[in-house]
Amino acid sequence: MVSFGSDRLPEHAAAVKILIAGGFGVGKTTLVGTVSEVPPLHTEETMTEAGVGVDDTVGVEAKSRTTVALDFGRITLSEELVLYLFGAPGQERFWSLWHDLAIGALGAIVLVDTRRLEAGFGSIDFFERRGIPFVVAINRFDAAVEYTVAEVRDALDLDPTVPILPCDVRVRSSGRDVLLALVDHLTTAPLTTHTDRTAESPAGV
């Protein structure tokens, strides 16, 4: 059995594509970077005045960099399973990229911030429309009020079968737990790959 975080890729492991989605500044880039066993690929750029009035920065005013294409990482869970992680940009102006990123994806993680739960609606709607199984991970922020899983489920109007779990994307073991929860969910949820490149963008909030 390969230990979590090994840099050796098993010869006969199944490769599974996973999307990491959520609102702007919710921690997607950090999650990919924390759990990846290889140097992660980031497409972050410094935020400029071009985004003023376009990107919703309420609640994340201190953020100075943003993903403009994708984040990419890889993690080996066992001799049989390797996850390829694709982090999607959170701003509405980059939603056109989501259709390409979703092609071939078997599952997804939707990161949410309890200070801005409404920012997660677009991601949830996107995966529900395409039949892509997902879990919701509540990322901990120091200034955020803590809510119970039941309260978050009710606020997001999630199906009872969708797993929700708290996490801290800065902690590798916490990110691992989210990935393992998704893998477990994929063993029971129907799998549907998305190939329609002309489908609608994520629903607006």
N, CA, C and O of each residue as an XYZ file, in Angstrom:
820
protein
N       0.830     -1.189      0.000
C       0.000      0.000      0.000
C       0.870      1.248      0.000
O       1.802      1.359      0.796
N       0.572      2.173     -0.880
C       1.319      3.423     -0.948
C       0.786      4.371      0.116
O      -0.424      4.552      0.245
N       1.677      4.963      0.863
C       1.237      5.914      1.882
C       0.768      7.195      1.236
O       1.236      7.571      0.161
N      -0.164      7.868      1.898
C      -0.682      9.118      1.386
C       0.451     10.128      1.280
O       1.173     10.376      2.246
N       0.597     10.711      0.081
C       1.649     11.695     -0.112
C       2.898     11.134     -0.765
O       3.892     11.851     -0.886
N       2.884      9.870     -1.192
C       4.048      9.303     -1.854
C       4.324     10.029     -3.166
O       3.395     10.463     -3.846
N       5.617     10.162     -3.526
C       5.940     10.783     -4.802
C       6.131      9.742     -5.894
O       6.525     10.080     -7.010
N       5.856      8.473     -5.583
C       5.970      7.387     -6.566
C       4.595      7.057     -7.113
O       3.665      6.788     -6.353
N       4.467      7.077     -8.434
C       3.182      6.808     -9.070
C       3.059      5.317     -9.352
O       3.848      4.775    -10.127
N       2.071      4.628     -8.732
C       1.901      3.196     -8.973
C       1.646      2.903    -10.447
O       0.959      3.653    -11.139
N       2.216      1.794    -10.908
C       2.162      1.477    -12.334
C       0.752      1.215    -12.835
O       0.417      1.598    -13.956
N      -0.082      0.567    -12.026
C      -1.409      0.165    -12.491
C      -2.543      0.883    -11.749
O      -3.665      0.380    -11.690
N      -2.253      2.031    -11.199
C      -3.278      2.766    -10.450
C      -4.302      3.398    -11.385
O      -3.966      3.846    -12.481
N      -5.560      3.428    -10.935
C      -6.608      4.122    -11.671
C      -6.452      5.620    -11.444
O      -6.231      6.062    -10.316
N      -6.566      6.393    -12.509
C      -6.460      7.848    -12.423
C      -7.857      8.449    -12.393
O      -8.674      8.176    -13.273
N      -8.132      9.262    -11.387
C      -9.453      9.873    -11.221
C      -9.303     11.392    -11.192
O      -8.505     11.938    -10.429
N     -10.073     12.050    -12.023
C     -10.050     13.511    -12.101
C     -11.059     14.095    -11.121
O     -12.232     13.724    -11.129
N     -10.593     15.011    -10.279
C     -11.424     15.640     -9.259
C     -11.351     17.156     -9.426
O     -10.269     17.711     -9.615
N     -12.502     17.822     -9.357
C     -12.533     19.279     -9.403
C     -12.635     19.851     -7.999
O     -13.304     19.288     -7.132
N     -11.959     20.986     -7.783
C     -12.065     21.739     -6.537
C     -12.703     23.075     -6.903
O     -12.123     23.860     -7.654
N     -13.892     23.331     -6.374
C     -14.632     24.532     -6.765
C     -15.112     25.281     -5.530
O     -14.974     24.815     -4.399
N     -15.678     26.451     -5.781
C     -16.180     27.277     -4.690
C     -16.041     28.738     -5.038
O     -15.529     29.084     -6.102
N     -16.489     29.590     -4.153
C     -16.460     31.021     -4.401
C     -15.060     31.601     -4.384
O     -14.085     30.922     -4.066
N     -14.988     32.869     -4.733
C     -13.738     33.614     -4.779
C     -13.115     33.682     -3.387
O     -13.774     34.083     -2.428
N     -11.826     33.286     -3.277
C     -11.105     33.412     -2.021
C     -11.480     32.419     -0.945
O     -11.246     32.672      0.237
N     -12.066     31.278     -1.334
C     -12.527     30.326     -0.323
C     -11.453     29.328      0.095
O     -11.629     28.627      1.091
N     -10.337     29.244     -0.647
C      -9.244     28.357     -0.251
C      -8.916     27.248     -1.220
O      -8.231     26.297     -0.843
N      -9.377     27.331     -2.454
C      -9.153     26.266     -3.427
C      -7.670     26.079     -3.746
O      -7.163     24.957     -3.754
N      -6.987     27.185     -4.007
C      -5.559     27.116     -4.319
C      -4.778     26.549     -3.143
O      -3.866     25.742     -3.326
N      -5.135     26.969     -1.945
C      -4.448     26.473     -0.749
C      -4.662     24.982     -0.581
O      -3.719     24.262     -0.252
N      -5.884     24.496     -0.797
C      -6.169     23.065     -0.654
C      -5.328     22.241     -1.615
O      -4.704     21.259     -1.212
N      -5.306     22.636     -2.888
C      -4.525     21.887     -3.877
C      -3.048     21.877     -3.486
O      -2.396     20.835     -3.549
N      -2.525     23.024     -3.087
C      -1.120     23.109     -2.723
C      -0.774     22.330     -1.473
O       0.332     21.804     -1.354
N      -1.715     22.250     -0.531
C      -1.469     21.558      0.727
C      -1.390     20.049      0.558
O      -0.551     19.401      1.183
N      -2.252     19.482     -0.279
C      -2.328     18.023     -0.370
C      -1.520     17.430     -1.517
O      -1.274     16.224     -1.526
N      -1.099     18.241     -2.482
C      -0.424     17.684     -3.658
C       0.930     17.092     -3.294
O       1.700     17.680     -2.534
N       1.202     15.921     -3.850
C       2.477     15.249     -3.610
C       3.547     15.710     -4.603
O       4.727     15.400     -4.438
N       3.135     16.439     -5.619
C       4.058     17.019     -6.590
C       3.944     18.536     -6.483
O       2.933     19.042     -5.996
N       4.962     19.267     -6.927
C       4.845     20.722     -6.909
C       3.591     21.154     -7.668
O       3.476     20.879     -8.862
N       2.661     21.817     -7.009
C       1.403     22.160     -7.669
C       1.586     23.227     -8.727
O       2.469     24.079     -8.632
N       0.729     23.162     -9.740
C       0.694     24.204    -10.761
C      -0.350     25.232    -10.349
O      -1.511     24.889    -10.123
N       0.055     26.474    -10.252
C      -0.872     27.551     -9.931
C      -0.836     28.583    -11.058
O       0.215     28.829    -11.649
N      -1.974     29.176    -11.348
C      -2.036     30.251    -12.337
C      -2.545     31.512    -11.656
O      -3.496     32.148    -12.109
N      -1.887     31.854    -10.557
C      -2.277     33.043     -9.814
C      -1.614     34.292    -10.386
O      -0.455     34.269    -10.799
N      -2.375     35.373    -10.397
C      -1.858     36.663    -10.813
C      -2.233     37.712     -9.773
O      -3.206     37.550     -9.037
N      -1.470     38.767     -9.722
C      -1.767     39.856     -8.808
C      -3.043     40.567     -9.246
O      -3.207     40.898    -10.420
N      -3.939     40.797     -8.296
C      -5.184     41.496     -8.610
C      -4.874     42.950     -8.944
O      -4.052     43.591     -8.288
N      -5.548     43.460     -9.975
C      -5.319     44.825    -10.429
C      -6.622     45.611    -10.424
O      -7.673     45.088    -10.056
N      -6.542     46.862    -10.835
C      -7.723     47.713    -10.885
C      -8.734     47.224    -11.911
O      -9.893     47.638    -11.880
N      -8.306     46.336    -12.834
C      -9.221     45.820    -13.848
C     -10.352     45.011    -13.228
O     -11.433     44.892    -13.805
N     -10.088     44.450    -12.029
C     -11.104     43.641    -11.382
C     -12.028     44.438    -10.485
O     -13.007     43.895     -9.973
N     -11.738     45.722    -10.281
C     -12.574     46.553     -9.417
C     -13.950     46.733    -10.053
O     -14.065     47.126    -11.214
N     -14.986     46.439     -9.278
C     -16.342     46.534     -9.793
C     -16.778     45.324    -10.585
O     -17.935     45.228    -10.995
N     -15.839     44.379    -10.808
C     -16.152     43.148    -11.554
C     -16.151     41.950    -10.620
O     -17.109     41.178    -10.590
N     -15.065     41.795     -9.850
C     -14.959     40.698     -8.895
C     -15.559     41.110     -7.562
O     -15.315     42.212     -7.072
N     -16.351     40.208     -6.977
C     -16.954     40.457     -5.677
C     -15.941     40.110     -4.589
O     -15.683     38.934     -4.331
N     -15.373     41.118     -3.960
C     -14.348     40.900     -2.941
C     -14.874     41.128     -1.526
O     -14.090     41.229     -0.582
N     -16.186     41.208     -1.376
C     -16.761     41.403     -0.049
C     -16.390     40.220      0.841
O     -16.646     39.068      0.492
N     -15.793     40.509      1.976
C     -15.377     39.464      2.900
C     -13.963     38.989      2.687
O     -13.399     38.322      3.554
N     -13.374     39.319      1.547
C     -11.988     38.914      1.255
C     -11.210     40.116      0.727
O     -10.430     40.001     -0.219
N     -11.432     41.263      1.348
C     -10.819     42.501      0.877
C      -9.295     42.457      0.914
O      -8.643     43.164      0.146
N      -8.716     41.638      1.794
C      -7.259     41.579      1.919
C      -6.598     40.701      0.859
O      -5.371     40.666      0.773
N      -7.380     39.999      0.058
C      -6.818     39.099     -0.952
C      -6.128     39.914     -2.038
O      -6.699     40.872     -2.559
N      -4.889     39.528     -2.380
C      -4.108     40.299     -3.353
C      -3.806     39.528     -4.631
O      -3.390     40.131     -5.621
N      -4.006     38.195     -4.636
C      -3.748     37.380     -5.812
C      -4.958     36.516     -6.105
O      -5.733     36.196     -5.204
N      -5.120     36.137     -7.366
C      -6.285     35.361     -7.753
C      -5.936     34.374     -8.858
O      -5.065     34.649     -9.683
N      -6.613     33.220     -8.881
C      -6.431     32.214     -9.925
C      -7.140     32.669    -11.195
O      -8.305     33.065    -11.153
N      -6.434     32.613    -12.325
C      -7.018     33.074    -13.578
C      -7.247     31.937    -14.580
O      -7.809     32.169    -15.651
N      -6.828     30.737    -14.254
C      -7.077     29.597    -15.144
C      -7.409     28.353    -14.328
O      -8.557     27.910    -14.308
N      -6.407     27.786    -13.655
C      -6.650     26.603    -12.854
C      -5.497     26.377    -11.891
O      -4.419     26.954    -12.034
N      -5.753     25.520    -10.902
C      -4.704     24.967    -10.053
C      -4.654     23.475    -10.359
O      -5.682     22.872    -10.666
N      -3.476     22.878    -10.278
C      -3.368     21.449    -10.568
C      -2.434     20.793     -9.560
O      -1.379     21.331     -9.225
N      -2.843     19.621     -9.085
C      -2.012     18.826     -8.197
C      -2.343     17.355     -8.340
O      -3.306     16.985     -9.013
N      -1.539     16.519     -7.704
C      -1.748     15.071     -7.785
C      -1.511     14.455     -6.416
O      -0.617     14.876     -5.681
N      -2.313     13.459     -6.081
C      -2.113     12.747     -4.826
C      -2.411     11.265     -5.010
O      -3.442     10.896     -5.574
N      -1.513     10.426     -4.536
C      -1.677      8.979     -4.601
C      -2.285      8.495     -3.289
O      -1.697      8.669     -2.221
N      -3.463      7.889     -3.377
C      -4.116      7.391     -2.176
C      -3.749      5.945     -1.875
O      -3.709      5.540     -0.713
N      -3.480      5.163     -2.928
C      -3.125      3.753     -2.740
C      -2.507      3.230     -4.022
O      -2.377      3.964     -5.001
N      -2.126      1.960     -4.016
C      -1.597      1.332     -5.225
C      -2.636      1.310     -6.341
O      -2.289      1.179     -7.515
N      -3.920      1.440     -5.973
C      -5.003      1.334     -6.947
C      -5.578      2.673     -7.373
O      -6.328      2.727     -8.347
N      -5.247      3.773     -6.664
C      -5.974      5.013     -6.911
C      -5.074      6.248     -6.806
O      -4.393      6.467     -5.805
N      -5.099      7.042     -7.872
C      -4.409      8.329     -7.907
C      -5.436      9.400     -8.268
O      -6.198      9.245     -9.222
N      -5.450     10.492     -7.494
C      -6.369     11.588     -7.770
C      -5.607     12.731     -8.438
O      -4.540     13.136     -7.979
N      -6.173     13.238     -9.522
C      -5.656     14.433    -10.180
C      -6.606     15.575     -9.855
O      -7.790     15.524    -10.189
N      -6.085     16.598     -9.207
C      -6.898     17.670     -8.662
C      -6.828     18.906     -9.562
O      -5.746     19.380     -9.907
N      -7.997     19.413     -9.930
C      -8.088     20.608    -10.761
C      -8.894     21.654    -10.011
O     -10.094     21.486     -9.790
N      -8.230     22.736     -9.622
C      -8.908     23.816     -8.929
C      -9.453     24.821     -9.927
O      -8.713     25.331    -10.768
N     -10.760     25.109     -9.836
C     -11.403     26.029    -10.768
C     -11.376     27.458    -10.238
O     -11.493     27.660     -9.029
N     -11.227     28.452    -11.107
C     -11.257     29.848    -10.653
C     -12.651     30.201    -10.136
O     -13.653     29.718    -10.663
N     -12.711     31.037     -9.114
C     -13.983     31.320     -8.467
C     -14.759     32.494     -9.023
O     -15.971     32.579     -8.824
N     -14.081     33.416     -9.726
C     -14.777     34.606    -10.198
C     -15.700     34.293    -11.371
O     -15.406     33.429    -12.198
N     -16.804     35.002    -11.428
C     -17.806     34.770    -12.472
C     -17.237     34.947    -13.875
O     -17.645     34.244    -14.799
N     -16.299     35.877    -14.045
C     -15.769     36.140    -15.391
C     -14.943     34.975    -15.934
O     -14.625     34.955    -17.123
N     -14.587     33.996    -15.082
C     -13.825     32.834    -15.539
C     -14.674     31.559    -15.603
O     -14.140     30.473    -15.828
N     -15.971     31.681    -15.410
C     -16.818     30.487    -15.390
C     -16.822     29.722    -16.715
O     -17.111     28.525    -16.727
N     -16.511     30.383    -17.821
C     -16.489     29.681    -19.106
C     -15.460     28.557    -19.115
O     -15.570     27.619    -19.905
N     -14.451     28.650    -18.232
C     -13.426     27.605    -18.151
C     -13.948     26.340    -17.482
O     -13.394     25.258    -17.679
N     -15.005     26.468    -16.696
C     -15.490     25.326    -15.925
C     -15.923     24.168    -16.816
O     -15.737     23.007    -16.454
N     -16.497     24.470    -17.973
C     -16.987     23.403    -18.851
C     -15.852     22.504    -19.318
O     -15.997     21.282    -19.351
N     -14.731     23.101    -19.678
C     -13.566     22.309    -20.087
C     -13.010     21.524    -18.913
O     -12.666     20.351    -19.059
N     -12.918     22.159    -17.747
C     -12.372     21.478    -16.579
C     -13.251     20.312    -16.148
O     -12.746     19.332    -15.599
N     -14.558     20.400    -16.386
C     -15.481     19.362    -15.936
C     -15.461     18.114    -16.817
O     -15.948     17.061    -16.406
N     -14.906     18.220    -18.020
C     -14.891     17.067    -18.921
C     -14.061     15.938    -18.308
O     -12.879     16.117    -18.017
N     -14.682     14.787    -18.117
C     -14.004     13.625    -17.566
C     -13.922     13.580    -16.061
O     -13.394     12.615    -15.506
N     -14.430     14.597    -15.376
C     -14.370     14.602    -13.909
C     -15.355     13.598    -13.330
O     -16.503     13.518    -13.770
N     -14.903     12.830    -12.341
C     -15.774     11.856    -11.688
C     -16.345     12.366    -10.370
O     -17.292     11.787     -9.839
N     -15.778     13.442     -9.843
C     -16.272     13.955     -8.571
C     -15.732     15.342     -8.325
O     -14.870     15.828     -9.057
N     -16.254     15.984     -7.272
C     -15.849     17.359     -6.990
C     -15.929     17.657     -5.504
O     -16.652     17.000     -4.753
N     -15.175     18.655     -5.103
C     -15.241     19.215     -3.757
C     -15.683     20.663     -3.894
O     -15.078     21.436     -4.638
N     -16.736     21.027     -3.178
C     -17.175     22.421     -3.136
C     -16.750     22.998     -1.791
O     -17.258     22.590     -0.747
N     -15.824     23.943     -1.817
C     -15.382     24.615     -0.601
C     -16.313     25.792     -0.310
O     -16.662     26.554     -1.212
N     -16.708     25.932      0.946
C     -17.555     27.054      1.325
C     -16.971     27.768      2.536
O     -16.241     27.185      3.337
N     -17.308     29.028      2.641
C     -16.907     29.901      3.742
C     -18.199     30.344      4.423
O     -19.056     30.939      3.771
N     -18.357     30.073      5.702
C     -19.614     30.382      6.387
C     -19.892     31.879      6.438
O     -21.027     32.274      6.702
N     -18.908     32.709      6.199
C     -19.131     34.151      6.151
C     -19.799     34.570      4.846
O     -20.400     35.640      4.759
N     -19.682     33.688      3.803
C     -20.213     34.001      2.473
C     -20.777     32.728      1.842
O     -20.361     32.330      0.754
N     -21.716     32.102      2.526
C     -22.236     30.831      2.034
C     -22.860     30.950      0.645
O     -22.808     30.009     -0.148
N     -23.445     32.104      0.358
C     -24.107     32.269     -0.935
C     -23.145     32.116     -2.104
O     -23.572     31.840     -3.225
N     -21.842     32.292     -1.852
C     -20.854     32.155     -2.922
C     -20.708     30.712     -3.389
O     -20.115     30.460     -4.437
N     -21.241     29.764     -2.622
C     -21.144     28.363     -3.004
C     -22.285     27.881     -3.867
O     -22.213     26.780     -4.413
N     -23.346     28.674     -4.012
C     -24.519     28.224     -4.757
C     -24.203     27.902     -6.211
O     -24.700     26.912     -6.749
N     -23.376     28.733     -6.854
C     -23.063     28.503     -8.265
C     -22.370     27.172     -8.491
O     -22.694     26.455     -9.439
N     -21.414     26.832     -7.627
C     -20.696     25.556     -7.753
C     -21.629     24.378     -7.537
O     -21.601     23.405     -8.291
N     -22.456     24.469     -6.504
C     -23.394     23.380     -6.207
C     -24.338     23.162     -7.375
O     -24.570     22.024     -7.784
N     -24.880     24.232     -7.909
C     -25.794     24.129     -9.044
C     -25.096     23.516    -10.254
O     -25.684     22.697    -10.961
N     -23.846     23.909    -10.495
C     -23.085     23.408    -11.634
C     -22.970     21.880    -11.587
O     -23.218     21.208    -12.589
N     -22.598     21.337    -10.435
C     -22.395     19.891    -10.327
C     -23.717     19.132    -10.269
O     -23.813     18.017    -10.780
N     -24.733     19.724     -9.652
C     -26.039     19.070     -9.624
C     -26.604     18.939    -11.031
O     -27.160     17.896    -11.376
N     -26.472     19.977    -11.848
C     -27.006     19.954    -13.217
C     -26.317     18.889    -14.066
O     -26.929     18.321    -14.970
N     -25.059     18.621    -13.779
C     -24.290     17.685    -14.600
C     -24.213     16.281    -14.009
O     -23.608     15.390    -14.606
N     -24.809     16.083    -12.862
C     -24.798     14.766    -12.244
C     -23.424     14.343    -11.762
O     -23.136     13.148    -11.685
N     -22.565     15.313    -11.435
C     -21.232     15.007    -10.925
C     -21.304     14.946     -9.408
O     -21.605     15.961     -8.779
N     -21.041     13.795     -8.794
C     -21.104     13.688     -7.323
C     -20.109     14.633     -6.659
O     -18.999     14.825     -7.155
N     -20.511     15.218     -5.540
C     -19.625     16.149     -4.846
C     -19.848     16.087     -3.343
O     -20.880     15.618     -2.863
N     -18.850     16.575     -2.620
C     -18.982     16.782     -1.181
C     -18.772     18.263     -0.922
O     -18.138     18.960     -1.713
N     -19.310     18.734      0.190
C     -19.127     20.130      0.589
C     -18.184     20.170      1.787
O     -18.406     19.486      2.786
N     -17.135     20.975      1.678
C     -16.166     21.129      2.755
C     -16.257     22.549      3.299
O     -16.112     23.519      2.554
N     -16.494     22.664      4.591
C     -16.609     23.965      5.248
C     -15.224     24.392      5.707
O     -14.712     23.885      6.705
N     -14.620     25.321      4.981
C     -13.270     25.754      5.322
C     -13.309     26.682      6.533
O     -14.113     27.613      6.586
N     -12.448     26.424      7.488
C     -12.406     27.235      8.702
C     -11.624     28.527      8.459
O     -10.512     28.509      7.931
N     -12.220     29.629      8.851
C     -11.547     30.926      8.836
C     -11.581     31.480     10.252
O     -12.580     31.347     10.958
N     -10.494     32.094     10.654
C     -10.355     32.528     12.039
C     -11.461     33.474     12.483
O     -11.881     33.428     13.639
N     -11.940     34.331     11.587
C     -12.939     35.325     11.972
C     -14.375     34.856     11.742
O     -15.321     35.608     11.975
N     -14.533     33.630     11.292
C     -15.867     33.147     10.934
C     -16.602     32.553     12.132
O     -16.001     31.925     13.003
N     -17.917     32.768     12.152
C     -18.771     32.124     13.148
C     -18.927     30.659     12.761
O     -19.149     30.346     11.591
N     -18.814     29.769     13.726
C     -18.945     28.345     13.428
C     -20.413     27.926     13.473
O     -21.140     28.244     14.414
N     -20.824     27.210     12.441
C     -22.176     26.686     12.360
C     -22.106     25.170     12.300
O     -21.090     24.601     11.901
N     -23.175     24.529     12.694
C     -23.211     23.073     12.641
C     -23.375     22.616     11.194
O     -23.794     23.384     10.328
N     -23.040     21.359     10.955
C     -23.224     20.787      9.620
C     -24.681     20.870      9.206
O     -24.983     21.158      8.048
N     -25.585     20.621     10.139
C     -27.015     20.668      9.841
C     -27.438     22.075      9.429
O     -28.250     22.235      8.517
N     -26.899     23.086     10.087
C     -27.239     24.470      9.751
C     -26.735     24.840      8.365
O     -27.428     25.518      7.607
N     -25.515     24.389      8.032
C     -24.964     24.669      6.706
C     -25.762     23.924      5.635
O     -26.042     24.482      4.574
N     -26.124     22.683      5.902
C     -26.918     21.910      4.938
C     -28.238     22.616      4.646
O     -28.664     22.711      3.495
N     -28.878     23.107      5.704
C     -30.160     23.781      5.541
C     -29.985     25.083      4.770
O     -30.799     25.399      3.902
N     -28.933     25.846      5.076
C     -28.704     27.121      4.405
C     -28.420     26.939      2.919
O     -28.819     27.770      2.103
N     -27.732     25.857      2.565
C     -27.390     25.585      1.169
C     -28.454     24.751      0.455
O     -28.360     24.505     -0.748
N     -29.466     24.321      1.211
C     -30.553     23.505      0.656
C     -30.004     22.276     -0.061
O     -30.363     21.990     -1.203
N     -29.127     21.557      0.632
C     -28.464     20.400      0.042
C     -29.256     19.129      0.256
O     -29.943     18.967      1.265
N     -29.152     18.235     -0.704
C     -29.756     16.910     -0.586
C     -29.125     16.188      0.603
O     -27.925     16.324      0.839
N     -29.917     15.422      1.354
C     -29.386     14.716      2.528
C     -28.253     13.751      2.213
O     -27.481     13.392      3.102
N     -28.146     13.326      0.950
C     -27.108     12.365      0.584
C     -25.756     13.011      0.314
O     -24.753     12.310      0.180
N     -25.715     14.336      0.233
C     -24.444     15.030     -0.035
C     -23.650     15.167      1.260
O     -24.118     15.818      2.194
N     -22.472     14.577      1.339
C     -21.658     14.693      2.557
C     -21.187     16.125      2.788
O     -20.814     16.823      1.845
N     -21.207     16.559      4.045
C     -20.655     17.854      4.443
C     -19.701     17.621      5.599
O     -20.021     16.880      6.529
N     -18.530     18.244      5.551
C     -17.595     18.087      6.648
C     -16.758     19.346      6.812
O     -16.415     19.998      5.825
N     -16.425     19.694      8.057
C     -15.553     20.847      8.304
C     -14.120     20.502      7.933
O     -13.727     19.335      7.971
N     -13.345     21.505      7.578
C     -11.949     21.264      7.251
C     -11.139     22.533      7.454
O     -11.687     23.624      7.613
N      -9.836     22.368      7.446
C      -8.902     23.496      7.431
C      -7.937     23.221      6.298
O      -7.061     22.365      6.424
N      -8.084     23.936      5.190
C      -7.308     23.611      3.995
C      -5.819     23.859      4.177
O      -5.022     23.470      3.324
N      -5.433     24.495      5.265
C      -4.008     24.723      5.545
C      -3.339     23.493      6.156
O      -2.113     23.416      6.233
N      -4.161     22.528      6.591
C      -3.663     21.332      7.278
C      -3.796     20.133      6.351
O      -4.894     19.818      5.892
N      -2.691     19.469      6.076
C      -2.693     18.384      5.083
C      -3.610     17.232      5.473
O      -4.317     16.692      4.623
N      -3.608     16.855      6.731
C      -4.461     15.753      7.163
C      -5.935     16.102      7.008
O      -6.755     15.226      6.732
N      -6.275     17.368      7.184
C      -7.662     17.793      7.023
C      -8.075     17.734      5.556
O      -9.178     17.293      5.234
N      -7.186     18.180      4.669
C      -7.459     18.068      3.240
C      -7.577     16.625      2.805
O      -8.416     16.291      1.968
N      -6.739     15.764      3.370
C      -6.806     14.324      3.075
C      -8.165     13.764      3.456
O      -8.750     12.983      2.706
N      -8.672     14.158      4.617
C      -9.970     13.648      5.063
C     -11.085     14.032      4.094
O     -12.003     13.247      3.857
N     -11.004     15.238      3.535
C     -12.010     15.664      2.566
C     -11.933     14.798      1.305
O     -12.960     14.374      0.774
N     -10.722     14.539      0.834
C     -10.550     13.704     -0.357
C     -11.049     12.280     -0.120
O     -11.703     11.694     -0.982
N     -10.739     11.732      1.045
C     -11.192     10.386      1.361
C     -12.715     10.326      1.466
O     -13.328      9.334      1.071
N     -13.326     11.387      1.998
C     -14.789     11.436      2.079
C     -15.398     11.452      0.687
O     -16.431     10.826      0.449
N     -14.756     12.171     -0.238
C     -15.258     12.195     -1.617
C     -15.119     10.826     -2.266
O     -16.051     10.356     -2.918
N     -13.970     10.180     -2.096
C     -13.767      8.846     -2.669
C     -14.812      7.875     -2.133
O     -15.365      7.072     -2.884
N     -15.078      7.951     -0.840
C     -16.103      7.094     -0.243
C     -17.468      7.389     -0.850
O     -18.242      6.469     -1.117
N     -17.769      8.672     -1.070
C     -19.046      9.069     -1.671
C     -19.159      8.557     -3.097
O     -20.243      8.169     -3.534
N     -18.050      8.552     -3.826
C     -18.069      8.096     -5.218
C     -18.379      6.613     -5.339
O     -18.846      6.166     -6.387
N     -18.127      5.843     -4.285
C     -18.402      4.408     -4.348
C     -19.893      4.116     -4.253
O     -20.332      3.014     -4.580
N     -20.675      5.099     -3.808
C     -22.121      4.885     -3.660
C     -22.948      5.779     -4.569
O     -24.104      5.469     -4.857
N     -22.365      6.893     -5.028
C     -23.117      7.833     -5.865
C     -22.992      7.440     -7.331
O     -21.948      6.931     -7.738
N     -24.037      7.663     -8.141
C     -23.941      7.387     -9.575
C     -22.932      8.316    -10.215
O     -22.905      9.509     -9.912
N     -22.103      7.784    -11.098
C     -21.051      8.567    -11.738
C     -21.477      8.990    -13.137
O     -21.915      8.164    -13.938
N     -21.344     10.291    -13.429
C     -21.682     10.819    -14.741
C     -20.595     11.770    -15.180
O     -20.369     12.789    -14.528
N     -19.907     11.461    -16.283
C     -18.898     12.385    -16.792
C     -19.579     13.412    -17.680
O     -20.566     13.103    -18.347
N     -19.061     14.623    -17.691
C     -19.648     15.717    -18.443
C     -18.882     15.914    -19.738
O     -17.666     16.103    -19.714
N     -19.580     15.872    -20.872
C     -18.926     16.062    -22.158
C     -19.555     17.176    -22.972
O     -19.075     17.475    -24.065
N     -20.614     17.798    -22.475
C     -21.308     18.838    -23.223
C     -20.634     20.182    -22.984
O     -20.799     20.779    -21.921
N     -19.888     20.653    -23.951
C     -19.145     21.896    -23.795
C     -20.019     23.113    -23.978
O     -19.554     24.228    -23.740
N     -21.276     22.955    -24.394
C     -22.148     24.087    -24.649
C     -23.137     24.318    -23.527
O     -24.022     25.164    -23.652
N     -23.008     23.589    -22.442
C     -23.965     23.736    -21.335
C     -23.836     25.116    -20.697
O     -22.863     25.839    -20.912
N     -24.857     25.454    -19.902
C     -24.876     26.764    -19.271
C     -23.731     26.916    -18.264
O     -23.191     25.932    -17.760
N     -23.379     28.173    -17.986
C     -22.420     28.461    -16.934
C     -23.075     28.226    -15.590
O     -24.297     28.091    -15.513
N     -22.270     28.174    -14.509
C     -22.859     28.026    -13.188
C     -23.894     29.101    -12.940
O     -23.737     30.243    -13.373
N     -24.956     28.730    -12.238
C     -26.030     29.684    -11.971
C     -25.505     30.845    -11.149
O     -24.701     30.653    -10.237
N     -25.956     32.044    -11.469
C     -25.558     33.212    -10.715
C     -26.176     33.211     -9.333
O     -27.234     32.621     -9.114
N     -25.514     33.872     -8.403
C     -26.020     33.959     -7.039
C     -26.942     35.146     -6.918
O     -27.481     35.402     -5.842
